[in-house]
Amino acid sequence: MAPEHRIRADVVVFGGGIAGLWALAQAVAAGHDAILLENQSLGYGQSRQAQGIIHGGGKYALRGVGDVAAMRAIRDMPARWRSHLSGEAEPDLSAATTLSSVCHLWLPRGSWRARLESWGMVPVLTSANVLASRPRKLARSEWPSPLDTSAVAVMQMDEPVLDTRSVLSALATPLLNRVFAYQGPGEDDTQSDAAVQFMRRDDIWNEVHVRPAADERPVAIEAGAFVLAAGRGNAALLSRADVDPSIMQTRPLRMVMLRGNLPKMYGHCVFGGKTRITITSATMSDGSTCWQLGGEIAEAGVDDESMKQTLRRTKSELARCLPGFSLSGLRIASYRAVRAEAKDPQNRRPSGVHLERVGANAWVVWPTKWALAPLLAEEIVAQLPAPAVPAVGADRAMAQFGFPVPELAPFPWEEARWIDVD
Ligand SMILES: Cc1cc2nc3c(=O)[nH]c(=O)nc-3n(C[C@H](O)[C@H](O)[C@H](O)COP(=O)(O)OP(=O)(O)OC[C@H]3O[C@@H](n4cnc5c(N)ncnc54)[C@H](O)[C@@H]3O)c2cc1C
């Protein structure tokens, strides 16, 4: 169907997760008349599921990972995020909530071998200048309470843990005149052309046709640059633009959640060269605490696992990581998550941010980690053509043609089906 109206913008960003919102903020700050299109709700993919840890490389070091590239990329992130959280740097994230200013790392009882193996790496990496700060060994009196009887050693890393939705809200709120919902393709829908159409001439992406609602006629948006920051949804967008979507890889996870009278915890249990469990905590609407369990526990059991199987696995993993900890009286739930990243030729986990040119004026991006979003946004804006002068007023035109403002996606634990552990 032919478009009914035409709009002009400097930059169109697809996807309102951490990557797209940060890129939009940075592009607008650099003077671009940029808009963002979201087909669900803001942060609906991985961003609302993220555990919110601003890694600085400490976890990699302690588990003996020698991926120096990954650690160099991530080393400066805690300090960088702190400057946004304090409001010193733009975008100003002073409205966001820091759940913990540090993250712990513990070795469970009975893992002396792992302790020797992994701690040997720290001095080497510190002297190679790939760690922002050395993990600090805590005196027993400083250990978080659940580790009292479970750990042989606890370290503290200066890595903040953030309430991810509050960060998305702090980023989006000043930009709500530039963030729009549209009828985009589903994440796995690489077929039908109804939802979105890219018009290209040779290598140049000229315009995109999108609709504010399913029963409305499309609007053509001509733009100087297109940034696909739709996480897993990038595959569907790429295929609409005749770009091979297999430049993306996905990794399924099954996140486990526990809820009840739990202490707040933010940390990783590391042994055998692996992050066995990463625990972060959130407060539920009834005041109870929800633990989100990531790490190796989430990599196993990704297929259609029954709740009974998930519970069995969780009990046995917690018995190893938190010996003596009782699940009695708690409730459990799980959900399936999918990590979307740039394709690694060996199917390994990529380390740094990924930005790939898919046209003369079009890029597809994956931050790889929530923590790396500021770095990715900087790289995106460095690639953009100069802003149009005077500004073309894309924000006003989009609102005029009926594109609504998207909601912020709920946290997974707010939508979960909980069952009693006992
Ligand atoms: C369970 C889990 C825990 C994690 N924990 C951490 C952590 O503690 N620290 C860390 O650094 N990293 C963490 N990560 C990684 C981090 O969450 C991701 O790297 C990051 O959120 C990716 O952000 P994104 O904006 O690229 O994608 P997403 O967050 O997936 O956002 C994509 C957005 O695009 C939208 N979209 C989809 N299709 C379309 C379309 N066709 N058109 C327009 N919009 C579209 C989606 O609705 C969504 O809003 C975690 C990931 C997972 C899954």
The ligand as a Gaussian input file, in Angstrom:
#p B3LYP/6-31G(d) Opt

LIG

0 1
 C       18.883000     -12.753000      31.503000
 C       19.928000     -11.753000      31.061000
 C       20.744000     -11.138000      32.017000
 C       21.714000     -10.191000      31.611000
 N       22.461000      -9.581000      32.561000
 C       23.364000      -8.639000      32.189000
 C       24.122000      -7.921000      33.166000
 O       23.960000      -8.101000      34.384000
 N       25.042000      -7.004000      32.745000
 C       25.257000      -6.777000      31.417000
 O       26.128000      -5.965000      31.091000
 N       24.538000      -7.430000      30.452000
 C       23.600000      -8.326000      30.813000
 N       22.842000      -8.976000      29.859000
 C       23.015000      -8.618000      28.440000
 C       22.167000      -7.382000      28.133000
 O       20.887000      -7.506000      28.687000
 C       22.054000      -7.176000      26.634000
 O       23.347000      -7.141000      26.052000
 C       21.372000      -5.841000      26.312000
 O       20.209000      -5.641000      27.084000
 C       20.992000      -5.802000      24.837000
 O       20.327000      -4.593000      24.625000
 P       19.681000      -4.235000      23.216000
 O       19.096000      -2.884000      23.380000
 O       20.648000      -4.479000      22.121000
 O       18.542000      -5.341000      22.982000
 P       17.178000      -5.601000      23.740000
 O       17.269000      -5.288000      25.160000
 O       16.792000      -7.002000      23.373000
 O       16.183000      -4.548000      23.120000
 C       15.684000      -4.641000      21.820000
 C       14.476000      -3.746000      21.695000
 O       14.074000      -3.744000      20.331000
 C       12.682000      -3.979000      20.251000
 N       12.388000      -4.574000      18.945000
 C       12.430000      -5.875000      18.566000
 N       12.094000      -5.990000      17.280000
 C       11.847000      -4.743000      16.810000
 C       11.476000      -4.209000      15.559000
 N       11.238000      -4.990000      14.503000
 N       11.316000      -2.877000      15.443000
 C       11.521000      -2.043000      16.502000
 N       11.867000      -2.506000      17.717000
 C       12.045000      -3.832000      17.870000
 C       12.381000      -4.860000      21.449000
 O       11.005000      -4.823000      21.794000
 C       13.275000      -4.223000      22.506000
 O       12.662000      -3.133000      23.139000
 C       21.871000      -9.909000      30.239000
 C       21.059000     -10.532000      29.289000
 C       20.079000     -11.434000      29.687000
 C       19.192000     -12.069000      28.665000

